[in-house]
Amino acid sequence: MKDGERQVAPTLNGIRRDHRLRYEFAAHALQKCSRVVDFSCGVGYGTQILANAGHKARGFDIDDEALAYAREHYAHADVTVEKANGNAPGELGDYDAAVCFETIEHIEDPRPLLKALHTSAPLLIASVPNEGVFPFSPEPGITIAYHFRHYTKYEFNALLQECGWCATEWCGQEGDESEVEPNINGRTIIVVARRDAMPDEKPNGKHVAILGLGGSITEFLEITKRKGGRSAFCDEVWAINALGDVFACDLVFHMDDVRIQEIRAAAAPATNIAALLPWIRKSKVPVVTSRAHPDYPALVEYPLEDVLNHLGHDYFNSTTAYAIAFAIHIGVAKISLFGLDFTYENQHHAEKGRACVEFWLGYARARGIKLLMPKTSTLMDACHTRSERLYGYDTVDVKFDIKETGEVKLDFVPKETLPTAEAIEASYDHTAPIAEQHLTKETS
């Protein structure tokens, strides 16, 4: 039974304390009478702990000898243990929760396991050794027996995110005898994670409109006028920078440190930055930024660590990107974007930050968040028609028929005439200024 690796003892008193406490933490974290799968249950002491707390537990392990030991020493009326199918559990059935301790670091590629658990349970409680405190290779040429690697919190979160899990609670244990404590950077990392919304699921949450300084901001005025006000259109309005003093909004995002902005304002007192700072100083609306300042009471620091640990990426080069990531982090259902155009007069000259914003919008859409932007926006080339966005279909008109179920049916109608060589070459030329766009209704 891999002597020196497994915890083996005929009673719970012989099991190392930190191992027992992980299972006790899980047992108390679950709803009463939960159906739990304990993957890599070993000799079954943890599976019995779960059952002793009132849960129905089913353990899986790859080691026949360990399973036989579990049946002999840790039998319980609400416990079953059985052979796992290699490193991945295969078809486990449906459960209320999954527990996976002392396992992930033993598997070269744990993604199949985590994805299989994702299909079986909406909640996961798991642990890994903390690479920052308990390194996998403390000295050159030395490794931990039976382990493939250890994880930092950031790496573990990225792995969970890739497999469809969203961390809701981080805990840890400092040493071999330690209690499970929240947000402890100890030897062991413990996570409670929920099954995240997949692309075909609709997350529950708000509709947030994010307002930027580009030309398509006029569409926000048109839409809210027609609907009878902003509250008839969306749940919250978030403004970027100076728009917080232009529109009624619930949050303002100004990620530039006011200390830097004060230096800029002192050097150029006639600029918009110099005009913006006095408003921020007296703002009644929370202003989300990088660092708070005692002279600006409205400033609220961006929860950067929480967002990084939740979303698993540190790609931020604009205030707008931070705002979109925060919307994903808090679980909104829909994001509308106005004035976030990211294109200057010439469409070949794009403002810095567009690629980052498009990255986070793609991330949001992959999580099932609905996106809406006006046709006048150049962001993601929204100003083009749907057919024009389908590159390569130049000789046909593509007709869209969207069913009530959301299924898309296409009809390809051949064009009667094809463009001239001159017109074709003109379509590849991106040096000409963008033609003036007329107001049109919003599109998703």
N, C-alpha and C positions, 0 to 999 in steps of 0.2 A: 504493500500500500504506500510505496514511495516514502520509505522511512526518513524522517526528518522534515518532510514537507507537509504531510497531512497531520491534522490534530486527531489523535487516536487515543481514546480512553473509554472504558466501559460505562462511566457515569459522567455527568456534566461537571462534577468537581474536578475532574482531570483534564478538562479542556481549558486552554489558555483564556484568560479573562477577556481580553480584547475581542477575541473571536465570539465568545458567548454574548458580549454586550452588543455587538453588531446585530445579531439576530433578535435580541431583546428590543433594541431600538426599532427594528423593522416591525416586530410584532405589535408594538404600541403605536406605530405610525399608521398602520392599516385600519380600515374600518372593521367593526366587529364582524366576526364570522366570515371573513374573506376567504375566497378560494385562491390559494397561493401555489405557484410553481417555484420550487427551489432548485435552480439549475446548478449542477455540480455540487450536490448535497454531501459528498464524501461519506463519512460513516453515519450521517443522519442526526447528529446532535442538534443542529440548527433547525432541521425539519421538525424535530420533536418540540423544540422551544416554541416554534410557531403554533403547533397544535396545542401545546399547553396553554397558550394564550387565547384559545378558542377558535382558531382558524382551521380550515381543512387544507392540509398541505400535501403536495405531491413532489417527491424528490427524484431527480435524474442524475445519474453519474455514469462514467464510462468504465469504471473499475468494478468488476464482479465481486472481488474480495471485499471492497469497501461496502458494497450493497448488502452482502451477506452479513457483515458486521453490524450494519444499520438495522437489519431485520432482527438480529439476535439481541442487541443491546438498547436500541432506541425505538422499539415498536410502540405504536399508539393507535388507538381506534380511528383517529382522524388523519393518519399518515399512510401513504403508499410510497414505495420507492421502486424504481425500475431502471433498466439500462438505457442510456442515452445513445443516440446514433452519431458516433464520432464527436467532433467539436461542435456541431450544430444540432439543435434539438429536433429538427424536422417538424412534423405536425404534432404539437403538444396539446391542442385543444384550447378552450377558452377559460380564462381565469380573471380574477379581479386584480391581481398583482403578480409581479415576478420578482424574485430575489436572486441575486447573482453575486455572491461574495467569494473572494479568493479564487477567481476564475479567469477574468479577462486578461490578466498579465501572463497566463499560461498558454494563451492561444496566439499563434502567429498572426492570424487575421481574424479578429473577433467580430467583424461586421456581419457575417452570416448569422452568428448567434444573436447579436443584438437586434437584427432585423426580424429574426424568427420570434424572439420574445415580443417584439413590437406588434406582431400579428396576433399574439396570444393574450396579451394583457395591456390595459390602459395605463398601468403604473409600474415603474421599475425602481427598485432600491438595490444599488450596486456599490462595489468598492474596488479601488485599485491602490497599489503602493504609490506613494508620492515621490516622484523622481527628484523633486527639489529638496526633500528631506532624507529620503531613503533611496539613494541612487542605485540604478540597476548595475552599473559597473563602477564601484567605489574606487578601484585601482585598475590600472591597465592590465588586461589579461584575466581579470577576475569577474565572474558573472554569478548570478543567483541561480541555483539549481532549479530546473523545471520552469523557469520564467523566460519569456521572450523579451519583455521590456517592462519598464515602469512609466508612469504618466505624470506630467504636470497637470494642474487643474485646467489650464487652457487646452492642452492636448486631449484630455479626457472629454471635455465639453465638446470640442470639435468632432470627436469620434461619435459621441451620442447624437449630435445634431445631424451628422451624415446618415445616421441610421433611423432618424425620425423621432428622436427623443428630445424633450425640452426640459432642462433642469429647473426645478422649482425650489430646491433646498440643497445647500451644500453644508456638509458636516465633516468632522474628522476626528482622529484619535492621535494623541501625541506619542504614545508608546504602547508597549505590550500589555500594560495593565490599565490603560486609560479608558475613561468614559467616552461615549460619543457626544461631541459638543458641536454647536453650530459655528461655522466659519473659522475652524481651527486649522492652521497650516501645520499639520502633524505628519506622522509617519504614514498614515492611511487616509485616503480621500474617500468619503462616502457621499453619494448623491441620491436624492429622491427626484425622479423625473417622470413626467407625464407623456403619454403618447401624443405627439404633436399632430396638428392638422396636416393631412397630406394634400397634394394639389387638387384632388377631386372632392375635398371636404370644405365646408364653409366655416371659418372660425367665427366665434361669437365676439362681438365688439362694436366699437363705434365707427361712424363715418367721419373722418377728419379731412378738412380742406387745408392744404399748405399753400401759402401765398408768397410768391417771389416778386422780384422787381421788373420782370420782363413784360413785353407788350401784351401777352395773352391774359394779363391780370384783368383787362377790361371784360373778359368773358365772365369772371366771377360777379362783377356788377350786374351784367345782363341777366345771368341765371337767377341770382338772389332777388333781383327786382321782380322778375316774372313769377317767382315762387312765393313772394310775399315776405321775404326776409331770409337772413342767413340760417336761422334756426329751422326754417322749413326745408332747407337744402341739406344741412349736415349737423352733426352733433357738436363739433368743436371746430374752431378756426385757429390755425397756428400761422403766425406771420414771421417772415424773415427780416431781421434788421429793422430798418426805418419804417417798414409797413406796420409795425406795431403802433405807431402814432398816426396811422392813416385809416386803418380799419378796426372795428370792434373785434377783439380776438381774445382767446382764452390763454394762449401761450405765445411768447415771443422767443425766437431762437437767435442768439447773437453770440456765436462761439468764440469770437475774438476776445482776448483778455483785455479788460478795460484799461489795464496798466499800459498796454501797448497802444491802445487807442488814444489815451491821454497824451502820449508822446507825439503821436501823429497830429493830434489836434493842436498841441502847442506849437508845432512847426508850421502848421497851415490852418490858422483859426477861421478862415473863410470857407472851409470845406464842409461837406455833408457829415463827415465824421465828427467834427467839432460841434455841429448842430445836434447830432444824435445823442451825445453823452449827457447833456442836461436832462433830456427826456428820460433816459434810462435811470438817471439818479432819482427821479421822482415818480417813476412808473408805478401804477397800481396793479399792473398785470405782471405775473411772474416772467422773468427773463432768464431763459436757460443759457448758460455759458460754461466756459471751461473752468474758470476759477472765480469764486465769490470775492467780494470786496466790501469792507465795512462801510464805505461811503455810498454804496449803491444797494440799498436794502432789498430791492426787488430781485437781485441776482440769485439764481438757484444753480448749483453746480450739476452739470450733466452726469448721470450715473454711468460713467464710462466703464468701470470695472464690471458692473452688472450686465451691461449691454455686450461687452466682449465675451464674458463667460456664457451668456445666453445664445448669442448669434454666431460666435466662433470666428469672426473676421475683424481685422483692424484696419480696414481700408476706408479712410476718411480724409478727404481733402477739400471739403466745403461745409458750410453751415447746413445747407440743404441736405447733404448726405447724412449728417448727424440726426436731423429731424426725421427723415424717413426711417432710419434704423431705430429710433426711439419709438416710432409708431408701430413698427414690427414687434419690438420688445414688449410693448404693453398689450399687444393682441388686438389691434383694430381690425375691423372687417373690410374697410374700404378707405382708400386714400385718393383724394382729388387734388390735382396740381394745377395751379394757375400762376402765370408769370414766371414759370421755371423753364425758360426757353433755351438758355445756354447757347445762343448764336448771335454773333454780331451782324453787321450789315451784310458782309459777304459770308455765304453759308460754308465756305471752305475754312473760315477762321472761327473755330468754336471756342467759347469761353472755357477756361480751365475749370474742371469739376464735372463736366457733363458725363464723362465715362463713369465716374464714381457714382453719380446719381443714378445712371442707368443700371449699374451693377446692383445697387440696393433695390431698385424697382423690380428687376428680374428676381432678386431674392424674395421680395414680398409676394410677387405673383406665384412663385413656386410654392409658397406657403398657403396659397388659396386666398390671398388678399386681393380684392377687386381694385383695379386702377382705373381712374378716369382723368382725362385731360382734354382741353379744348382743341378743336381742329386747327386753330390758329397757332398753336404752339409748335415750335420747331423741335422740342424735346422728343427724342425717339422718332423724329420725322412724322409727328402726328398731323402736320399740315398736309400730308399727302393723302390721297384717297386710299381706300382699302386695297383696290386693285394695284395701285402704284407701289404699295408696300410689298407686293408679291413679286420680287425680282425675278425676271426671266420670262414672265407670261406676257410678252409684248404683242403677240399675234392674235390674242384672244381677249375678250372681255370676260372676266371672272364674276359670275353672279353668285351671291351668297344667300342661302336660305337657312336661317337659324331656327330650329325647332324649339318647342316649349321645353323640351328636355335639355336644351343646350347643345344638342348634336348639330353639327354643321354639314349641310349638303351643298355641293358646288355644281355649277353648270357653266361649261366653257363654250362661249359663243365666238366663233371665228370672226375676226374683223374683216370688213369688206375690202379695205385698202390698207396697205402697209406704209409706214413712214418712209420718207426719202432718206438718202444717206446723210444729207445735211441735217435733217431733224434728228436722226439717230445720234450723230456726233454731238449735237447740241445738248442732248439729254445726258451725255457723259461729262459735260463741261460744268464744273462747280465753281467757276471763277466769277460768274455774274452775280450781282446783288439779288437778294431774295425779293420777289415781287410783293407788293403790299397785299396783305391778307385781309379779307373782309370777315366780319363777325358771322359766325355760324353757330348752330346749336352744338352742345357738348357731345362728345362721343366717348365710348369706353373702349 
